[in-house]
């Protein structure tokens, strides 16, 4: 991903997918412990086939809320997408 921030969004330097990633990352920056935002970015990465990034954020999600049943299932689900 290009690191251009808001200027890139205004000048059209980013693709729509990159714009979405920037927006999701900004949400996580604002509310780092928000499991819903983390879940959204995991889903985004899986949709884009970026399994490694999805796994990293999934681990962060699990660390934020270890009791979350979805978070506990995520590693196996993400690993199943590698195949």
HTML snippet that shows the backbone in 3Dmol.js (N, CA, C, O; Angstrom):
<script src="https://3Dmol.org/build/3Dmol-min.js"></script>
<div id="view" style="width:600px;height:400px;position:relative"></div>
<script>
const pdb = `
ATOM      1  N   UNK A   1       0.833  -1.175   0.000  1.00  0.00           N
ATOM      2  CA  UNK A   1       0.000   0.000   0.000  1.00  0.00           C
ATOM      3  C   UNK A   1       0.880   1.241   0.000  1.00  0.00           C
ATOM      4  O   UNK A   1       1.881   1.306   0.714  1.00  0.00           O
ATOM      5  N   UNK A   2       0.501   2.212  -0.799  1.00  0.00           N
ATOM      6  CA  UNK A   2       1.226   3.476  -0.816  1.00  0.00           C
ATOM      7  C   UNK A   2       0.889   4.246   0.452  1.00  0.00           C
ATOM      8  O   UNK A   2      -0.256   4.237   0.903  1.00  0.00           O
ATOM      9  N   UNK A   3       1.872   4.903   1.020  1.00  0.00           N
ATOM     10  CA  UNK A   3       1.637   5.702   2.213  1.00  0.00           C
ATOM     11  C   UNK A   3       1.531   7.157   1.796  1.00  0.00           C
ATOM     12  O   UNK A   3       2.530   7.875   1.744  1.00  0.00           O
ATOM     13  N   UNK A   4       0.328   7.580   1.505  1.00  0.00           N
ATOM     14  CA  UNK A   4       0.129   8.963   1.077  1.00  0.00           C
ATOM     15  C   UNK A   4      -0.889   9.697   1.930  1.00  0.00           C
ATOM     16  O   UNK A   4      -1.010  10.918   1.834  1.00  0.00           O
ATOM     17  N   UNK A   5      -1.615   8.980   2.754  1.00  0.00           N
ATOM     18  CA  UNK A   5      -2.570   9.608   3.658  1.00  0.00           C
ATOM     19  C   UNK A   5      -3.692  10.319   2.945  1.00  0.00           C
ATOM     20  O   UNK A   5      -4.066   9.952   1.832  1.00  0.00           O
ATOM     21  N   UNK A   6      -4.227  11.333   3.585  1.00  0.00           N
ATOM     22  CA  UNK A   6      -5.393  12.037   3.053  1.00  0.00           C
ATOM     23  C   UNK A   6      -5.101  12.717   1.717  1.00  0.00           C
ATOM     24  O   UNK A   6      -5.992  12.816   0.874  1.00  0.00           O
ATOM     25  N   UNK A   7      -3.881  13.184   1.512  1.00  0.00           N
ATOM     26  CA  UNK A   7      -3.546  13.838   0.257  1.00  0.00           C
ATOM     27  C   UNK A   7      -3.760  12.888  -0.913  1.00  0.00           C
ATOM     28  O   UNK A   7      -4.249  13.291  -1.968  1.00  0.00           O
ATOM     29  N   UNK A   8      -3.393  11.630  -0.722  1.00  0.00           N
ATOM     30  CA  UNK A   8      -3.577  10.640  -1.769  1.00  0.00           C
ATOM     31  C   UNK A   8      -5.039  10.400  -2.057  1.00  0.00           C
ATOM     32  O   UNK A   8      -5.419  10.181  -3.208  1.00  0.00           O
ATOM     33  N   UNK A   9      -5.865  10.438  -1.029  1.00  0.00           N
ATOM     34  CA  UNK A   9      -7.297  10.248  -1.230  1.00  0.00           C
ATOM     35  C   UNK A   9      -7.874  11.384  -2.067  1.00  0.00           C
ATOM     36  O   UNK A   9      -8.750  11.163  -2.903  1.00  0.00           O
ATOM     37  N   UNK A  10      -7.385  12.593  -1.841  1.00  0.00           N
ATOM     38  CA  UNK A  10      -7.921  13.751  -2.555  1.00  0.00           C
ATOM     39  C   UNK A  10      -7.403  13.853  -3.980  1.00  0.00           C
ATOM     40  O   UNK A  10      -8.085  14.418  -4.835  1.00  0.00           O
ATOM     41  N   UNK A  11      -6.233  13.331  -4.256  1.00  0.00           N
ATOM     42  CA  UNK A  11      -5.650  13.479  -5.581  1.00  0.00           C
ATOM     43  C   UNK A  11      -5.869  12.264  -6.470  1.00  0.00           C
ATOM     44  O   UNK A  11      -5.443  12.263  -7.625  1.00  0.00           O
ATOM     45  N   UNK A  12      -6.528  11.227  -5.952  1.00  0.00           N
ATOM     46  CA  UNK A  12      -6.806  10.059  -6.762  1.00  0.00           C
ATOM     47  C   UNK A  12      -5.618   9.138  -6.958  1.00  0.00           C
ATOM     48  O   UNK A  12      -5.608   8.348  -7.901  1.00  0.00           O
ATOM     49  N   UNK A  13      -4.621   9.217  -6.099  1.00  0.00           N
ATOM     50  CA  UNK A  13      -3.440   8.367  -6.230  1.00  0.00           C
ATOM     51  C   UNK A  13      -3.717   6.929  -5.804  1.00  0.00           C
ATOM     52  O   UNK A  13      -2.971   6.020  -6.170  1.00  0.00           O
ATOM     53  N   UNK A  14      -4.772   6.718  -5.043  1.00  0.00           N
ATOM     54  CA  UNK A  14      -5.071   5.394  -4.522  1.00  0.00           C
ATOM     55  C   UNK A  14      -6.221   4.744  -5.294  1.00  0.00           C
ATOM     56  O   UNK A  14      -7.125   5.415  -5.792  1.00  0.00           O
ATOM     57  N   UNK A  15      -6.152   3.444  -5.371  1.00  0.00           N
ATOM     58  CA  UNK A  15      -7.265   2.698  -5.947  1.00  0.00           C
ATOM     59  C   UNK A  15      -8.398   2.670  -4.912  1.00  0.00           C
ATOM     60  O   UNK A  15      -8.159   2.962  -3.740  1.00  0.00           O
ATOM     61  N   UNK A  16      -9.614   2.330  -5.318  1.00  0.00           N
ATOM     62  CA  UNK A  16     -10.696   2.225  -4.337  1.00  0.00           C
ATOM     63  C   UNK A  16     -10.376   1.241  -3.201  1.00  0.00           C
ATOM     64  O   UNK A  16     -10.720   1.497  -2.047  1.00  0.00           O
ATOM     65  N   UNK A  17      -9.727   0.128  -3.522  1.00  0.00           N
ATOM     66  CA  UNK A  17      -9.360  -0.841  -2.476  1.00  0.00           C
ATOM     67  C   UNK A  17      -8.358  -0.230  -1.506  1.00  0.00           C
ATOM     68  O   UNK A  17      -8.453  -0.448  -0.299  1.00  0.00           O
ATOM     69  N   UNK A  18      -7.400   0.532  -2.024  1.00  0.00           N
ATOM     70  CA  UNK A  18      -6.421   1.178  -1.151  1.00  0.00           C
ATOM     71  C   UNK A  18      -7.091   2.248  -0.294  1.00  0.00           C
ATOM     72  O   UNK A  18      -6.735   2.426   0.870  1.00  0.00           O
ATOM     73  N   UNK A  19      -8.057   2.958  -0.867  1.00  0.00           N
ATOM     74  CA  UNK A  19      -8.800   3.946  -0.093  1.00  0.00           C
ATOM     75  C   UNK A  19      -9.553   3.275   1.053  1.00  0.00           C
ATOM     76  O   UNK A  19      -9.591   3.793   2.168  1.00  0.00           O
ATOM     77  N   UNK A  20     -10.151   2.119   0.770  1.00  0.00           N
ATOM     78  CA  UNK A  20     -10.878   1.379   1.807  1.00  0.00           C
ATOM     79  C   UNK A  20      -9.930   0.940   2.915  1.00  0.00           C
ATOM     80  O   UNK A  20     -10.258   1.036   4.097  1.00  0.00           O
ATOM     81  N   UNK A  21      -8.758   0.459   2.528  1.00  0.00           N
ATOM     82  CA  UNK A  21      -7.787   0.024   3.534  1.00  0.00           C
ATOM     83  C   UNK A  21      -7.346   1.196   4.403  1.00  0.00           C
ATOM     84  O   UNK A  21      -7.238   1.061   5.622  1.00  0.00           O
ATOM     85  N   UNK A  22      -7.092   2.336   3.784  1.00  0.00           N
ATOM     86  CA  UNK A  22      -6.693   3.529   4.544  1.00  0.00           C
ATOM     87  C   UNK A  22      -7.799   3.899   5.530  1.00  0.00           C
ATOM     88  O   UNK A  22      -7.518   4.200   6.690  1.00  0.00           O
ATOM     89  N   UNK A  23      -9.042   3.879   5.081  1.00  0.00           N
ATOM     90  CA  UNK A  23     -10.166   4.240   5.952  1.00  0.00           C
ATOM     91  C   UNK A  23     -10.279   3.270   7.131  1.00  0.00           C
ATOM     92  O   UNK A  23     -10.477   3.691   8.270  1.00  0.00           O
ATOM     93  N   UNK A  24     -10.154   1.977   6.852  1.00  0.00           N
ATOM     94  CA  UNK A  24     -10.224   0.988   7.933  1.00  0.00           C
ATOM     95  C   UNK A  24      -9.071   1.162   8.910  1.00  0.00           C
ATOM     96  O   UNK A  24      -9.260   1.076  10.123  1.00  0.00           O
ATOM     97  N   UNK A  25      -7.883   1.406   8.382  1.00  0.00           N
ATOM     98  CA  UNK A  25      -6.720   1.617   9.253  1.00  0.00           C
ATOM     99  C   UNK A  25      -6.901   2.866  10.114  1.00  0.00           C
ATOM    100  O   UNK A  25      -6.486   2.887  11.273  1.00  0.00           O
ATOM    101  N   UNK A  26      -7.513   3.896   9.554  1.00  0.00           N
ATOM    102  CA  UNK A  26      -7.760   5.107  10.336  1.00  0.00           C
ATOM    103  C   UNK A  26      -8.731   4.820  11.473  1.00  0.00           C
ATOM    104  O   UNK A  26      -8.562   5.332  12.579  1.00  0.00           O
ATOM    105  N   UNK A  27      -9.747   4.002  11.205  1.00  0.00           N
ATOM    106  CA  UNK A  27     -10.684   3.615  12.269  1.00  0.00           C
ATOM    107  C   UNK A  27      -9.953   2.912  13.393  1.00  0.00           C
ATOM    108  O   UNK A  27     -10.202   3.181  14.569  1.00  0.00           O
ATOM    109  N   UNK A  28      -9.044   2.005  13.033  1.00  0.00           N
ATOM    110  CA  UNK A  28      -8.280   1.269  14.047  1.00  0.00           C
ATOM    111  C   UNK A  28      -7.354   2.208  14.811  1.00  0.00           C
ATOM    112  O   UNK A  28      -7.131   2.020  16.007  1.00  0.00           O
ATOM    113  N   UNK A  29      -6.817   3.210  14.138  1.00  0.00           N
ATOM    114  CA  UNK A  29      -5.957   4.186  14.802  1.00  0.00           C
ATOM    115  C   UNK A  29      -6.755   4.993  15.825  1.00  0.00           C
ATOM    116  O   UNK A  29      -6.275   5.269  16.924  1.00  0.00           O
ATOM    117  N   UNK A  30      -7.967   5.362  15.452  1.00  0.00           N
ATOM    118  CA  UNK A  30      -8.809   6.157  16.341  1.00  0.00           C
ATOM    119  C   UNK A  30      -9.289   5.333  17.536  1.00  0.00           C
ATOM    120  O   UNK A  30      -9.274   5.802  18.674  1.00  0.00           O
ATOM    121  N   UNK A  31      -9.717   4.093  17.259  1.00  0.00           N
ATOM    122  CA  UNK A  31     -10.222   3.206  18.316  1.00  0.00           C
ATOM    123  C   UNK A  31      -9.513   1.860  18.214  1.00  0.00           C
ATOM    124  O   UNK A  31     -10.073   0.891  17.702  1.00  0.00           O
ATOM    125  N   UNK A  32      -8.287   1.810  18.704  1.00  0.00           N
ATOM    126  CA  UNK A  32      -7.434   0.638  18.509  1.00  0.00           C
ATOM    127  C   UNK A  32      -8.007  -0.651  19.085  1.00  0.00           C
ATOM    128  O   UNK A  32      -7.716  -1.731  18.569  1.00  0.00           O
ATOM    129  N   UNK A  33      -8.796  -0.567  20.119  1.00  0.00           N
ATOM    130  CA  UNK A  33      -9.323  -1.775  20.730  1.00  0.00           C
ATOM    131  C   UNK A  33     -10.686  -2.190  20.219  1.00  0.00           C
ATOM    132  O   UNK A  33     -11.291  -3.115  20.758  1.00  0.00           O
ATOM    133  N   UNK A  34     -11.182  -1.522  19.186  1.00  0.00           N
ATOM    134  CA  UNK A  34     -12.518  -1.818  18.677  1.00  0.00           C
ATOM    135  C   UNK A  34     -12.483  -3.105  17.851  1.00  0.00           C
ATOM    136  O   UNK A  34     -11.981  -3.126  16.728  1.00  0.00           O
ATOM    137  N   UNK A  35     -13.023  -4.164  18.426  1.00  0.00           N
ATOM    138  CA  UNK A  35     -12.971  -5.478  17.792  1.00  0.00           C
ATOM    139  C   UNK A  35     -13.778  -5.498  16.487  1.00  0.00           C
ATOM    140  O   UNK A  35     -13.433  -6.234  15.563  1.00  0.00           O
ATOM    141  N   UNK A  36     -14.828  -4.712  16.405  1.00  0.00           N
ATOM    142  CA  UNK A  36     -15.624  -4.659  15.173  1.00  0.00           C
ATOM    143  C   UNK A  36     -14.803  -4.117  14.009  1.00  0.00           C
ATOM    144  O   UNK A  36     -14.898  -4.617  12.888  1.00  0.00           O
ATOM    145  N   UNK A  37     -13.999  -3.094  14.279  1.00  0.00           N
ATOM    146  CA  UNK A  37     -13.139  -2.548  13.227  1.00  0.00           C
ATOM    147  C   UNK A  37     -12.074  -3.563  12.820  1.00  0.00           C
ATOM    148  O   UNK A  37     -11.775  -3.730  11.638  1.00  0.00           O
ATOM    149  N   UNK A  38     -11.513  -4.232  13.813  1.00  0.00           N
ATOM    150  CA  UNK A  38     -10.499  -5.249  13.511  1.00  0.00           C
ATOM    151  C   UNK A  38     -11.115  -6.376  12.684  1.00  0.00           C
ATOM    152  O   UNK A  38     -10.501  -6.865  11.736  1.00  0.00           O
ATOM    153  N   UNK A  39     -12.318  -6.781  13.044  1.00  0.00           N
ATOM    154  CA  UNK A  39     -13.008  -7.828  12.284  1.00  0.00           C
ATOM    155  C   UNK A  39     -13.259  -7.368  10.846  1.00  0.00           C
ATOM    156  O   UNK A  39     -13.120  -8.153   9.907  1.00  0.00           O
ATOM    157  N   UNK A  40     -13.626  -6.105  10.678  1.00  0.00           N
ATOM    158  CA  UNK A  40     -13.878  -5.572   9.330  1.00  0.00           C
ATOM    159  C   UNK A  40     -12.622  -5.605   8.475  1.00  0.00           C
ATOM    160  O   UNK A  40     -12.687  -5.947   7.295  1.00  0.00           O
ATOM    161  N   UNK A  41     -11.483  -5.255   9.054  1.00  0.00           N
ATOM    162  CA  UNK A  41     -10.256  -5.252   8.252  1.00  0.00           C
ATOM    163  C   UNK A  41      -9.785  -6.676   7.965  1.00  0.00           C
ATOM    164  O   UNK A  41      -9.203  -6.930   6.910  1.00  0.00           O
ATOM    165  N   UNK A  42     -10.029  -7.613   8.894  1.00  0.00           N
ATOM    166  CA  UNK A  42      -9.721  -9.020   8.605  1.00  0.00           C
ATOM    167  C   UNK A  42     -10.541  -9.474   7.410  1.00  0.00           C
ATOM    168  O   UNK A  42     -10.014 -10.095   6.487  1.00  0.00           O
ATOM    169  N   UNK A  43     -11.818  -9.168   7.428  1.00  0.00           N
ATOM    170  CA  UNK A  43     -12.701  -9.559   6.323  1.00  0.00           C
ATOM    171  C   UNK A  43     -12.253  -8.904   5.015  1.00  0.00           C
ATOM    172  O   UNK A  43     -12.260  -9.547   3.965  1.00  0.00           O
ATOM    173  N   UNK A  44     -11.867  -7.634   5.075  1.00  0.00           N
ATOM    174  CA  UNK A  44     -11.380  -6.931   3.889  1.00  0.00           C
ATOM    175  C   UNK A  44     -10.153  -7.632   3.308  1.00  0.00           C
ATOM    176  O   UNK A  44     -10.082  -7.887   2.106  1.00  0.00           O
ATOM    177  N   UNK A  45      -9.183  -7.942   4.180  1.00  0.00           N
ATOM    178  CA  UNK A  45      -7.965  -8.596   3.709  1.00  0.00           C
ATOM    179  C   UNK A  45      -8.264  -9.976   3.119  1.00  0.00           C
ATOM    180  O   UNK A  45      -7.679 -10.357   2.105  1.00  0.00           O
ATOM    181  N   UNK A  46      -9.163 -10.717   3.744  1.00  0.00           N
ATOM    182  CA  UNK A  46      -9.512 -12.039   3.204  1.00  0.00           C
ATOM    183  C   UNK A  46     -10.171 -11.906   1.838  1.00  0.00           C
ATOM    184  O   UNK A  46      -9.909 -12.704   0.938  1.00  0.00           O
ATOM    185  N   UNK A  47     -11.018 -10.908   1.685  1.00  0.00           N
ATOM    186  CA  UNK A  47     -11.673 -10.672   0.397  1.00  0.00           C
ATOM    187  C   UNK A  47     -10.654 -10.363  -0.690  1.00  0.00           C
ATOM    188  O   UNK A  47     -10.823 -10.749  -1.847  1.00  0.00           O
ATOM    189  N   UNK A  48      -9.600  -9.667  -0.304  1.00  0.00           N
ATOM    190  CA  UNK A  48      -8.541  -9.289  -1.252  1.00  0.00           C
ATOM    191  C   UNK A  48      -7.472 -10.373  -1.405  1.00  0.00           C
ATOM    192  O   UNK A  48      -6.525 -10.209  -2.174  1.00  0.00           O
ATOM    193  N   UNK A  49      -7.626 -11.491  -0.665  1.00  0.00           N
ATOM    194  CA  UNK A  49      -6.651 -12.571  -0.761  1.00  0.00           C
ATOM    195  C   UNK A  49      -5.360 -12.303  -0.009  1.00  0.00           C
ATOM    196  O   UNK A  49      -4.357 -12.975  -0.247  1.00  0.00           O
ATOM    197  N   UNK A  50      -5.369 -11.339   0.889  1.00  0.00           N
ATOM    198  CA  UNK A  50      -4.181 -10.970   1.664  1.00  0.00           C
ATOM    199  C   UNK A  50      -4.224 -11.693   3.012  1.00  0.00           C
ATOM    200  O   UNK A  50      -4.485 -11.099   4.058  1.00  0.00           O
ATOM    201  N   UNK A  51      -3.957 -12.995   2.943  1.00  0.00           N
ATOM    202  CA  UNK A  51      -4.120 -13.870   4.094  1.00  0.00           C
ATOM    203  C   UNK A  51      -3.135 -13.531   5.213  1.00  0.00           C
ATOM    204  O   UNK A  51      -3.497 -13.585   6.388  1.00  0.00           O
ATOM    205  N   UNK A  52      -1.917 -13.188   4.869  1.00  0.00           N
ATOM    206  CA  UNK A  52      -0.915 -12.872   5.894  1.00  0.00           C
ATOM    207  C   UNK A  52      -1.357 -11.643   6.697  1.00  0.00           C
ATOM    208  O   UNK A  52      -1.285 -11.645   7.926  1.00  0.00           O
ATOM    209  N   UNK A  53      -1.807 -10.608   6.011  1.00  0.00           N
ATOM    210  CA  UNK A  53      -2.277  -9.411   6.707  1.00  0.00           C
ATOM    211  C   UNK A  53      -3.507  -9.732   7.544  1.00  0.00           C
ATOM    212  O   UNK A  53      -3.646  -9.242   8.665  1.00  0.00           O
ATOM    213  N   UNK A  54      -4.400 -10.555   7.001  1.00  0.00           N
ATOM    214  CA  UNK A  54      -5.598 -10.943   7.748  1.00  0.00           C
ATOM    215  C   UNK A  54      -5.216 -11.660   9.030  1.00  0.00           C
ATOM    216  O   UNK A  54      -5.811 -11.427  10.083  1.00  0.00           O
ATOM    217  N   UNK A  55      -4.236 -12.522   8.940  1.00  0.00           N
ATOM    218  CA  UNK A  55      -3.782 -13.283  10.111  1.00  0.00           C
ATOM    219  C   UNK A  55      -3.204 -12.343  11.177  1.00  0.00           C
ATOM    220  O   UNK A  55      -3.483 -12.500  12.366  1.00  0.00           O
ATOM    221  N   UNK A  56      -2.399 -11.368  10.745  1.00  0.00           N
ATOM    222  CA  UNK A  56      -1.803 -10.412  11.687  1.00  0.00           C
ATOM    223  C   UNK A  56      -2.888  -9.638  12.435  1.00  0.00           C
ATOM    224  O   UNK A  56      -2.823  -9.492  13.655  1.00  0.00           O
ATOM    225  N   UNK A  57      -3.871  -9.149  11.707  1.00  0.00           N
ATOM    226  CA  UNK A  57      -4.941  -8.383  12.344  1.00  0.00           C
ATOM    227  C   UNK A  57      -5.827  -9.303  13.179  1.00  0.00           C
ATOM    228  O   UNK A  57      -6.322  -8.898  14.231  1.00  0.00           O
ATOM    229  N   UNK A  58      -6.028 -10.526  12.725  1.00  0.00           N
ATOM    230  CA  UNK A  58      -6.783 -11.504  13.503  1.00  0.00           C
ATOM    231  C   UNK A  58      -6.135 -11.776  14.842  1.00  0.00           C
ATOM    232  O   UNK A  58      -6.821 -11.907  15.856  1.00  0.00           O
ATOM    233  N   UNK A  59      -4.816 -11.863  14.848  1.00  0.00           N
ATOM    234  CA  UNK A  59      -4.087 -12.061  16.108  1.00  0.00           C
ATOM    235  C   UNK A  59      -4.234 -10.848  17.020  1.00  0.00           C
ATOM    236  O   UNK A  59      -4.347 -10.986  18.238  1.00  0.00           O
ATOM    237  N   UNK A  60      -4.232  -9.663  16.424  1.00  0.00           N
ATOM    238  CA  UNK A  60      -4.438  -8.436  17.200  1.00  0.00           C
ATOM    239  C   UNK A  60      -5.855  -8.436  17.788  1.00  0.00           C
ATOM    240  O   UNK A  60      -6.059  -8.045  18.937  1.00  0.00           O
ATOM    241  N   UNK A  61      -6.822  -8.877  16.989  1.00  0.00           N
ATOM    242  CA  UNK A  61      -8.204  -8.947  17.460  1.00  0.00           C
ATOM    243  C   UNK A  61      -8.330  -9.902  18.640  1.00  0.00           C
ATOM    244  O   UNK A  61      -9.006  -9.594  19.622  1.00  0.00           O
ATOM    245  N   UNK A  62      -7.689 -11.043  18.547  1.00  0.00           N
ATOM    246  CA  UNK A  62      -7.723 -12.030  19.618  1.00  0.00           C
ATOM    247  C   UNK A  62      -7.042 -11.491  20.876  1.00  0.00           C
ATOM    248  O   UNK A  62      -7.504 -11.748  21.988  1.00  0.00           O
ATOM    249  N   UNK A  63      -5.961 -10.755  20.712  1.00  0.00           N
ATOM    250  CA  UNK A  63      -5.264 -10.164  21.859  1.00  0.00           C
ATOM    251  C   UNK A  63      -6.134  -9.113  22.554  1.00  0.00           C
ATOM    252  O   UNK A  63      -6.109  -8.991  23.779  1.00  0.00           O
ATOM    253  N   UNK A  64      -6.902  -8.357  21.766  1.00  0.00           N
ATOM    254  CA  UNK A  64      -7.773  -7.326  22.329  1.00  0.00           C
ATOM    255  C   UNK A  64      -8.928  -7.928  23.115  1.00  0.00           C
ATOM    256  O   UNK A  64      -9.340  -7.380  24.138  1.00  0.00           O
ATOM    257  N   UNK A  65      -9.454  -9.059  22.638  1.00  0.00           N
ATOM    258  CA  UNK A  65     -10.622  -9.670  23.276  1.00  0.00           C
ATOM    259  C   UNK A  65     -10.488 -11.191  23.247  1.00  0.00           C
ATOM    260  O   UNK A  65     -11.124 -11.851  22.426  1.00  0.00           O
ATOM    261  N   UNK A  66      -9.661 -11.755  24.141  1.00  0.00           N
ATOM    262  CA  UNK A  66      -9.397 -13.196  24.124  1.00  0.00           C
ATOM    263  C   UNK A  66     -10.631 -14.060  24.348  1.00  0.00           C
ATOM    264  O   UNK A  66     -10.637 -15.230  23.964  1.00  0.00           O
ATOM    265  N   UNK A  67     -11.671 -13.512  24.960  1.00  0.00           N
ATOM    266  CA  UNK A  67     -12.874 -14.292  25.212  1.00  0.00           C
ATOM    267  C   UNK A  67     -13.856 -14.300  24.058  1.00  0.00           C
ATOM    268  O   UNK A  67     -14.874 -14.990  24.118  1.00  0.00           O
ATOM    269  N   UNK A  68     -13.571 -13.551  23.019  1.00  0.00           N
ATOM    270  CA  UNK A  68     -14.474 -13.462  21.871  1.00  0.00           C
ATOM    271  C   UNK A  68     -14.447 -14.777  21.094  1.00  0.00           C
ATOM    272  O   UNK A  68     -13.396 -15.169  20.586  1.00  0.00           O
ATOM    273  N   UNK A  69     -15.597 -15.469  20.994  1.00  0.00           N
ATOM    274  CA  UNK A  69     -15.619 -16.760  20.300  1.00  0.00           C
ATOM    275  C   UNK A  69     -15.182 -16.650  18.836  1.00  0.00           C
ATOM    276  O   UNK A  69     -14.501 -17.535  18.318  1.00  0.00           O
ATOM    277  N   UNK A  70     -15.576 -15.568  18.180  1.00  0.00           N
ATOM    278  CA  UNK A  70     -15.179 -15.389  16.782  1.00  0.00           C
ATOM    279  C   UNK A  70     -13.666 -15.233  16.682  1.00  0.00           C
ATOM    280  O   UNK A  70     -13.032 -15.803  15.794  1.00  0.00           O
ATOM    281  N   UNK A  71     -13.102 -14.466  17.588  1.00  0.00           N
ATOM    282  CA  UNK A  71     -11.654 -14.262  17.591  1.00  0.00           C
ATOM    283  C   UNK A  71     -10.886 -15.557  17.779  1.00  0.00           C
ATOM    284  O   UNK A  71      -9.829 -15.755  17.181  1.00  0.00           O
ATOM    285  N   UNK A  72     -11.421 -16.436  18.612  1.00  0.00           N
ATOM    286  CA  UNK A  72     -10.745 -17.721  18.843  1.00  0.00           C
ATOM    287  C   UNK A  72     -10.826 -18.618  17.614  1.00  0.00           C
ATOM    288  O   UNK A  72      -9.942 -19.448  17.400  1.00  0.00           O
ATOM    289  N   UNK A  73     -11.863 -18.469  16.808  1.00  0.00           N
ATOM    290  CA  UNK A  73     -12.029 -19.292  15.605  1.00  0.00           C
ATOM    291  C   UNK A  73     -11.273 -18.730  14.406  1.00  0.00           C
ATOM    292  O   UNK A  73     -11.010 -19.450  13.442  1.00  0.00           O
ATOM    293  N   UNK A  74     -10.926 -17.457  14.464  1.00  0.00           N
ATOM    294  CA  UNK A  74     -10.297 -16.798  13.314  1.00  0.00           C
ATOM    295  C   UNK A  74      -9.014 -17.450  12.816  1.00  0.00           C
ATOM    296  O   UNK A  74      -8.880 -17.645  11.608  1.00  0.00           O
ATOM    297  N   UNK A  75      -8.059 -17.800  13.686  1.00  0.00           N
ATOM    298  CA  UNK A  75      -6.815 -18.373  13.148  1.00  0.00           C
ATOM    299  C   UNK A  75      -7.047 -19.595  12.260  1.00  0.00           C
ATOM    300  O   UNK A  75      -6.452 -19.706  11.188  1.00  0.00           O
ATOM    301  N   UNK A  76      -7.902 -20.501  12.698  1.00  0.00           N
ATOM    302  CA  UNK A  76      -8.180 -21.691  11.878  1.00  0.00           C
ATOM    303  C   UNK A  76      -8.885 -21.311  10.587  1.00  0.00           C
ATOM    304  O   UNK A  76      -8.581 -21.858   9.527  1.00  0.00           O
ATOM    305  N   UNK A  77      -9.827 -20.376  10.670  1.00  0.00           N
ATOM    306  CA  UNK A  77     -10.557 -19.945   9.475  1.00  0.00           C
ATOM    307  C   UNK A  77      -9.609 -19.291   8.473  1.00  0.00           C
ATOM    308  O   UNK A  77      -9.663 -19.576   7.277  1.00  0.00           O
ATOM    309  N   UNK A  78      -8.745 -18.414   8.971  1.00  0.00           N
ATOM    310  CA  UNK A  78      -7.792 -17.728   8.090  1.00  0.00           C
ATOM    311  C   UNK A  78      -6.832 -18.735   7.467  1.00  0.00           C
ATOM    312  O   UNK A  78      -6.543 -18.671   6.272  1.00  0.00           O
ATOM    313  N   UNK A  79      -6.347 -19.653   8.271  1.00  0.00           N
ATOM    314  CA  UNK A  79      -5.436 -20.675   7.736  1.00  0.00           C
ATOM    315  C   UNK A  79      -6.103 -21.520   6.654  1.00  0.00           C
ATOM    316  O   UNK A  79      -5.432 -21.972   5.726  1.00  0.00           O
ATOM    317  N   UNK A  80      -7.411 -21.738   6.759  1.00  0.00           N
ATOM    318  CA  UNK A  80      -8.113 -22.525   5.739  1.00  0.00           C
ATOM    319  C   UNK A  80      -8.165 -21.784   4.410  1.00  0.00           C
ATOM    320  O   UNK A  80      -8.354 -22.406   3.364  1.00  0.00           O
ATOM    321  N   UNK A  81      -7.999 -20.465   4.435  1.00  0.00           N
ATOM    322  CA  UNK A  81      -8.029 -19.660   3.200  1.00  0.00           C
ATOM    323  C   UNK A  81      -6.707 -19.713   2.450  1.00  0.00           C
ATOM    324  O   UNK A  81      -6.637 -19.282   1.300  1.00  0.00           O
ATOM    325  N   UNK A  82      -5.659 -20.233   3.076  1.00  0.00           N
ATOM    326  CA  UNK A  82      -4.346 -20.337   2.415  1.00  0.00           C
ATOM    327  C   UNK A  82      -4.358 -21.371   1.320  1.00  0.00           C
ATOM    328  O   UNK A  82      -3.572 -21.286   0.376  1.00  0.00           O
ATOM    329  N   UNK A  83      -5.232 -22.345   1.429  1.00  0.00           N
ATOM    330  CA  UNK A  83      -5.238 -23.467   0.504  1.00  0.00           C
ATOM    331  C   UNK A  83      -5.836 -23.129  -0.825  1.00  0.00           C
ATOM    332  O   UNK A  83      -5.905 -23.986  -1.706  1.00  0.00           O
TER     333      UNK A  83
END
`;
const viewer = $3Dmol.createViewer("view");
viewer.addModel(pdb, "pdb");
viewer.setStyle({}, {cartoon: {color: "spectrum"}});
viewer.zoomTo();
viewer.render();
</script>
